[in-house]
Amino acid sequence: MIEHIGISTDQGRFDALAAGPDDGRGVLLLHGFPEASTEWEHQLATLSAAGYRAIAPDQRGYSPDVRPERPEDYSIEDLTSDVLKIADELGWPKFDLVGHDWGGSVAWHTAAEHPDRVRTLTAVSTPHPGAYAQAVRSDEDQQQRSSYIPTLQNVRGAEKQLLANDAAALKQLYEGVVPRDHVREYVERLSEPGALVAALNWYRGIKFSGHTGKVKVPTLYVWGTEDVAFGSTAALSTEEWVEGPYRFEMFQDISHWLPEQADEGLSRLLLEHLSQHG
């Protein structure tokens, strides 16, 4: 049974989905753009059935009560701090961390900076920020894949463009592989006043400027070969940024939306990773 909960911090109340026994081993799952905690439904159910306590918060900008207006309030340090404060409120001195897309970037940074708090890391789609930065500098394919980012960062009215014509451009981002009921929920939520502005502030606030060091905790990185945002150069070089136990898994013919498009396969790998590094 997946339940809706609230997690109160000094930044405000984070909405979240939760599943599993209260005394189960804690797993925190961080969503990406333009989605929400709902993207982890399959993983939440799977973890719950295995006895874990799984929590997927709607992160800063996505939870209505934690929606600062300034882009500078979406730095990687702010987002990492949110993760630790949520874990503190849950009573988790140590926890397993899972992240997809922007949630993956935050998860990488949290694991690198706070290895005393993170038991294991599972990064989905998103390569290590260091590997990504290197690829953007040197790999023409990755440069082309990342060419959309300045538009989201700098163009005034990007929110209006995404929501115009019944959110046609926003819906197109999901590539037709995200479940329709999830897409309807995401579009509805991001159509609320200020919601899409806040979601895009992740691009404007982080701007890929924060340095993320090497990760020492046990790490699973999962990537789909058809990912439109992250190419093989960054994916394959991510291992150079992990000093702890490392496992890299590729899903053939799967796109960026791995938690939903390859839900069963990802859940299986996640359980294997957690059980191996208890």
Buried (B, 14 or more C-beta within 10 A) or exposed (E): EBEEEEBEBEBBBBBBBBBBEEEBBBBBBBBBBBBBBBBBBBBBBBBBEBEBBBBBBBBBBBBBEBBBEEBEBBBBEBBBBBBBBBBEBBEBEEBBBBBBBBBBBBBBBBBBBBBEBBBBBBBBBBBBBBBBBBBBEEBEEBEEBBEEBEEBBEEEEBBEBBBEEEBEEBBEBBEEBBBEEBBEBBBEBBBEEEBBBBBBBBBBBBBBEBEBBEBBBBBBBBBBEEBEBBBBBBBBBBBEBBBBBBBBBBBEEBBBBBBBBBBEBBBEBBBEBBEEBE
